[in-house]
Amino acid sequence: MTPDPKLLSFSEARQTVEQYAATLGPTQPEMLSLLDALGLVLAEDLRADRDFPPFPRSTRDGFAVRAADVAATPARLRCVGEIKAGATVEQSAIKIAAGEAAEIMTGAPVPAGADAVVMVEYAERDGDVVTVRRAVRAGENIVPAAAEARQDATMVLRGTRVNHAIVAVAAAVGRAEIAAYRRPRVAVLATGDELVDINLPPGPNEIRNSNSYSLAAQVYAAGGEAVILPVAPDSAHELALLLRKGFQSDLLLISGGVSMGKYDLVEQVLASFDARFLFTGVRIQPGKPVVFGEVALHGRTVPFFGLPGNPVSTMVTFQLFARPLLDGLAGSKPQPLPFAQASLKEEFTIKTGLTRFLPAQLGGTHERPEVELVRWQGSGDLMAVSGANCYIVVPPDRERFAAGEAVTVLLF
């Protein structure tokens, strides 16, 4: 039997979505306060409004000296003043001559003539006399003026996602507002007659719609804005109406209806929109039936993912494949998956043939991280994944893993 050319390996599918994400234009930029921009992507470069630091800065509490004066220790120097962080120009207008020192605090400007700072632990002051017990080299414990950035230099590039460090840089250059790309709008559509909304009591053969909310949470965590649509019943006509609403967003995520069952209608209805399918399955577990493509509608081309309906499959396939598209729509390059290595606590065996992502718990110490599988009942087991913090990644050609062996983990 000839393999379906739309059924890809994990690496092929990941490469496909990364290449597609790189072609996406970002959303429109908007001016936002620093905290409102947190998690979004910069739509402008951040530039230095002056030299950073604007003066030679002491990195330690201690004494500003000439290194040549303390080459031989103990050395006795005359203290000619004190300089604190935030000192006025007049207060810091001290010049250190041979045989002199000035008491100085962390962050204070180093006075003219001094070329090093002796840490307070290695010096004693008695009135105007400072005894230095340890030599320093020129430049020690000093950050030169403009060492971090010169005025008008680019400090952060456009396309960088705003985190707490970027907020600090923006604040340091005097920016109360910055230009950031709008959050991509991501429509979330769950399918299936068995689903009811979370505020309704389910019937004997019904389940609550958890997928829409888990996907929305992942969308928000990835810097997007989730638009949760009503549950689509197992009706081609109703599904088509809801898909049309979903295509008004920047990206459409559909959970369920992509397998081979009689009522799995998603691919059939997407085809009625003349969808272009980039793949219709990936050799992974969980998540093999995942579908990726795009639809051109009303002058816009909107990408979509059909994700499997089992909750763990939905979560895994979002992280593996949908997240890069949110990066592209948000104005940044697709971020690499956060893989790490850890020692396996207990051995296990598994079938070959698929790349598997198994819920696991990463622990141990920073010197010896350890990981163990979480017991689970398959890709519908929400309790298992709620107790996990990573997936053990099993390559398709491995069957047995021994305790103590280094394995690859994918962090949440």
C-alpha positions in Angstrom: 0.0 0.0 0.0 1.4 3.4 -1.0 1.7 5.7 2.0 -0.5 8.8 1.9 1.8 11.7 0.8 0.0 14.0 3.3 0.9 11.7 6.2 4.2 13.2 7.4 6.9 12.3 10.0 7.1 14.6 13.1 10.2 16.4 11.8 8.6 16.9 8.3 5.4 18.3 9.8 7.2 20.6 12.2 9.4 21.9 9.3 6.2 22.5 7.2 4.6 24.6 9.9 7.8 26.6 10.6 8.3 27.4 6.9 4.6 28.4 6.7 4.8 30.5 9.8 7.8 32.4 8.3 5.7 33.6 5.4 2.9 35.1 7.6 2.7 38.8 7.9 2.2 40.1 11.5 -0.9 41.8 12.8 -1.2 45.5 13.0 1.0 47.4 15.5 -0.5 49.5 18.3 0.9 51.7 21.0 0.6 50.2 24.5 1.7 50.8 28.0 4.6 48.7 29.1 2.6 46.2 31.1 -0.2 46.0 28.5 2.5 45.0 26.0 3.8 42.2 28.2 3.8 38.9 26.2 3.4 40.7 22.9 6.0 41.3 20.2 7.8 44.6 19.6 6.9 46.4 16.4 9.8 48.8 16.8 13.4 48.8 17.8 14.2 50.1 21.3 17.0 52.6 21.2 19.2 54.1 23.9 18.3 57.7 24.8 21.8 58.2 26.3 24.9 56.2 27.0 24.4 53.2 29.2 25.8 53.5 31.8 26.1 57.3 31.4 29.2 57.4 33.7 31.8 54.8 34.9 29.7 52.9 37.5 31.0 51.1 40.5 29.7 47.5 40.8 30.7 47.2 44.5 30.6 49.0 47.8 34.2 49.9 48.7 36.8 52.4 47.8 37.7 54.0 44.5 41.5 53.9 44.0 44.3 54.0 41.6 45.3 50.4 41.0 49.0 51.4 41.0 48.7 52.7 44.5 47.6 49.3 45.9 49.8 47.0 43.8 51.7 46.2 47.1 49.6 45.6 50.1 48.8 46.5 52.8 48.6 50.1 51.3 47.6 53.2 53.3 45.6 55.8 51.4 44.0 59.1 52.4 40.2 59.2 52.0 39.2 62.4 50.3 35.4 61.9 50.2 32.4 59.7 49.9 30.2 59.1 46.8 26.8 57.4 46.9 24.5 56.2 44.2 22.5 59.2 42.9 25.1 61.7 44.0 24.8 65.2 42.5 27.5 66.4 40.1 28.9 68.5 42.9 29.0 65.6 45.3 30.8 63.4 42.8 33.3 66.1 41.7 36.2 64.4 43.4 39.5 63.8 41.7 41.7 60.9 43.0 45.4 61.8 43.1 48.3 59.5 44.0 47.9 58.1 47.5 44.2 58.9 47.7 40.9 57.0 47.8 37.2 57.8 48.0 34.6 55.7 49.7 32.0 54.6 47.1 28.7 52.8 47.0 27.4 50.3 44.4 25.9 52.1 41.4 27.7 55.4 42.1 29.9 57.3 39.6 33.6 56.5 39.8 35.5 59.7 40.4 38.1 61.1 38.0 41.6 59.7 38.5 40.4 56.4 40.0 40.6 53.3 37.8 39.5 50.5 40.1 37.3 49.8 43.2 38.5 47.8 46.2 35.6 45.9 47.7 34.8 47.0 51.3 35.6 43.5 52.5 39.3 44.1 51.7 39.7 47.5 53.2 39.3 49.4 56.5 38.7 53.0 57.1 39.9 54.8 60.2 38.9 58.5 60.0 40.7 59.8 56.9 43.0 56.8 56.5 42.0 53.7 54.4 44.1 50.5 54.7 43.8 48.3 51.6 44.7 44.6 52.2 44.2 43.3 48.7 45.5 44.5 45.3 43.2 45.2 42.4 43.8 45.5 38.7 42.9 48.5 36.6 39.2 48.4 35.6 38.2 45.9 38.4 34.7 46.4 39.8 33.9 49.2 37.3 31.6 49.3 34.3 32.9 51.9 31.9 30.6 54.6 30.5 28.7 53.4 27.4 29.9 49.8 28.0 26.3 48.5 27.6 25.1 50.8 24.9 26.0 54.1 23.3 23.3 56.8 22.8 20.9 55.9 19.9 22.2 52.3 19.7 19.6 49.6 19.2 19.1 47.9 22.6 16.2 45.5 21.6 15.3 44.5 18.1 11.8 44.6 16.6 10.3 41.1 16.6 11.4 40.4 20.2 8.7 39.1 22.5 8.2 41.5 25.5 9.1 39.9 28.8 10.0 41.4 32.2 13.6 42.1 31.0 12.4 44.0 27.9 10.0 46.0 30.1 13.0 47.0 32.2 15.0 48.1 29.1 12.0 50.1 27.8 11.6 51.8 31.2 15.3 52.5 31.4 15.2 54.4 28.1 12.2 56.4 29.2 9.5 54.7 27.2 6.1 54.6 29.0 4.5 53.2 25.8 5.9 51.0 23.1 4.7 49.8 19.7 3.7 46.1 19.8 1.8 43.9 17.3 -1.8 43.2 18.1 -2.6 39.8 19.6 -3.5 37.3 16.8 -7.2 36.4 17.0 -7.5 32.6 17.1 -11.0 31.1 16.7 -11.5 27.9 18.7 -14.1 25.4 17.5 -14.9 22.1 19.2 -17.0 19.6 17.4 -19.2 16.7 18.3 -22.8 15.9 19.5 -21.4 14.5 22.7 -20.2 17.9 23.9 -22.0 20.3 26.2 -20.9 23.6 27.5 -19.1 23.6 30.8 -22.0 25.4 32.7 -24.5 22.7 31.7 -25.1 19.3 33.3 -24.0 16.6 30.8 -26.4 13.7 29.9 -25.5 10.1 30.5 -23.5 9.9 27.2 -22.3 13.5 27.1 -19.1 15.2 28.2 -18.3 18.8 29.0 -16.4 20.8 26.4 -12.9 21.1 28.0 -11.0 21.3 24.7 -12.2 24.8 23.8 -11.0 26.1 27.2 -7.7 24.3 27.2 -6.9 25.5 23.7 -8.0 29.1 24.7 -5.6 28.9 27.6 -2.8 27.8 25.4 -3.6 30.6 22.9 -3.5 33.2 25.6 -0.2 31.8 27.0 1.2 32.0 23.5 0.3 35.7 23.2 -2.9 35.3 21.2 -6.6 36.2 21.8 -9.0 33.3 21.8 -12.4 33.5 20.3 -14.4 30.5 21.5 -17.2 29.5 19.1 -20.2 27.5 19.9 -19.8 23.7 19.8 -20.4 22.4 16.2 -22.8 19.4 16.1 -22.3 16.4 13.8 -24.0 18.2 10.9 -22.1 19.3 7.7 -24.4 22.3 7.3 -24.0 23.5 10.9 -20.2 22.8 10.8 -19.8 24.9 7.6 -21.6 27.9 9.2 -19.3 27.8 12.2 -16.2 27.3 10.1 -17.2 30.4 8.1 -17.3 32.4 11.4 -14.0 30.9 12.4 -12.3 32.1 9.2 -13.0 35.7 10.2 -10.1 35.3 12.7 -6.3 35.1 12.0 -6.1 31.4 12.7 -8.8 28.7 13.2 -8.3 25.7 15.6 -10.8 22.9 15.3 -10.8 20.0 17.8 -12.4 16.7 16.9 -13.9 15.4 13.8 -10.6 14.7 12.0 -10.4 10.9 12.4 -11.9 8.2 10.1 -15.3 7.8 11.8 -18.7 8.1 10.1 -19.3 11.5 11.8 -15.8 12.9 11.4 -16.8 15.6 9.0 -14.1 18.3 9.3 -11.9 17.4 6.3 -15.0 16.9 4.1 -16.5 20.3 5.0 -13.1 22.0 4.8 -12.8 20.6 1.3 -16.1 22.3 0.4 -14.2 25.6 1.1 -11.6 24.6 -1.5 -9.1 24.2 1.4 -5.5 23.6 0.5 -4.2 20.8 2.8 -0.5 20.8 3.7 -0.8 17.6 5.7 -3.6 15.4 6.9 -1.8 13.3 9.5 1.5 13.0 11.3 3.2 9.9 12.5 3.0 10.8 16.2 1.1 9.6 19.2 -1.0 11.2 20.6 -2.2 13.4 17.7 -1.8 11.3 14.6 -4.9 12.6 12.7 -3.9 16.3 13.0 -4.7 18.3 9.8 -3.1 21.5 8.6 -4.0 23.8 5.7 -5.4 27.1 4.6 -8.6 28.6 3.1 -8.9 31.6 0.9 -12.1 33.5 1.7 -13.2 37.1 1.0 -9.8 38.2 -0.1 -8.0 36.7 2.9 -6.0 33.5 3.4 -6.6 32.0 6.8 -4.6 29.0 8.1 -6.3 26.2 10.1 -5.6 23.2 12.2 -7.9 20.2 12.7 -6.7 18.8 16.0 -7.8 15.4 17.4 -10.6 15.5 19.9 -9.0 13.6 22.7 -7.9 16.2 25.3 -4.2 15.2 25.5 -3.9 15.0 21.7 -5.3 18.5 21.5 -2.8 19.9 23.9 0.2 18.1 22.4 -0.6 19.0 18.8 -1.2 22.7 19.7 2.3 22.9 21.3 4.0 21.0 18.4 2.3 22.6 15.4 -0.1 25.5 16.2 2.3 27.6 18.4 4.7 28.5 15.5 1.8 30.1 13.6 0.9 32.2 16.6 4.6 33.3 16.7 4.5 34.3 13.0 1.2 36.1 13.2 2.4 38.0 16.3 5.5 39.3 14.5 8.3 37.0 15.8 10.2 34.1 14.4 8.8 30.6 15.4 10.4 29.7 18.7 12.2 26.3 18.9 10.6 23.6 21.0 12.0 23.5 24.6 13.7 20.2 24.7 15.9 19.0 27.5 17.7 15.9 28.7 17.0 14.0 31.9 17.8 10.6 33.5 14.9 8.1 33.4 13.8 6.9 36.8 12.2 3.7 35.7 12.5 1.5 32.6 9.7 1.1 30.1 8.9 -0.5 26.8 6.7 0.8 24.0 5.7 0.0 20.4 7.8 1.3 17.6 6.6 3.1 14.5 5.5 6.5 15.8 7.2 9.4 17.5 5.5 9.4 20.9 5.0 12.2 23.5 4.3 10.6 26.8 3.1 12.7 29.8 5.8 12.7 32.5 7.0 14.4 35.6 10.4 16.1 35.6 12.2 16.5 39.0 15.5 15.7 40.6 18.1 18.4 41.1 19.8 20.9 38.8 22.9 18.6 38.9 20.9 15.4 38.1 17.4 16.0 36.6 15.2 12.9 36.6 12.0 12.1 34.8 9.4 9.5 35.2 6.3 8.6 33.2 2.9 9.6 34.6 0.5 6.6 34.5 -2.2 7.3 32.0 -5.1 5.7 30.2 -4.4 7.1 26.8 -5.0 10.5 25.1 -8.3 11.1 26.8 -6.8 11.0 30.3 -7.0 14.6 31.5 -6.0 13.7 35.1 -2.7 12.3 33.9 -1.7 15.3 31.9 -2.7 17.7 34.7 -0.1 15.9 36.9 2.6 16.2 34.3 5.0 19.0 33.5 6.7 17.6 30.4 6.5 14.8 27.8 9.1 12.1 27.3 9.9 12.1 23.6 10.2 8.6 22.2 11.7 8.2 18.7 9.9 5.9 16.3 12.6 3.2 16.2 13.1 2.7 20.0 11.3 0.0 21.9 13.0 -0.3 25.3 14.4 2.4 27.6 16.5 1.5 30.7 16.4 3.1 34.1 19.2 5.7 34.3 19.3 6.3 30.6 19.3 9.9 29.3 16.1 10.7 27.5 14.7 13.7 25.7 11.9 15.6 27.3 9.7 18.4 25.9 8.8 21.0 28.5 5.3 22.4 28.8 
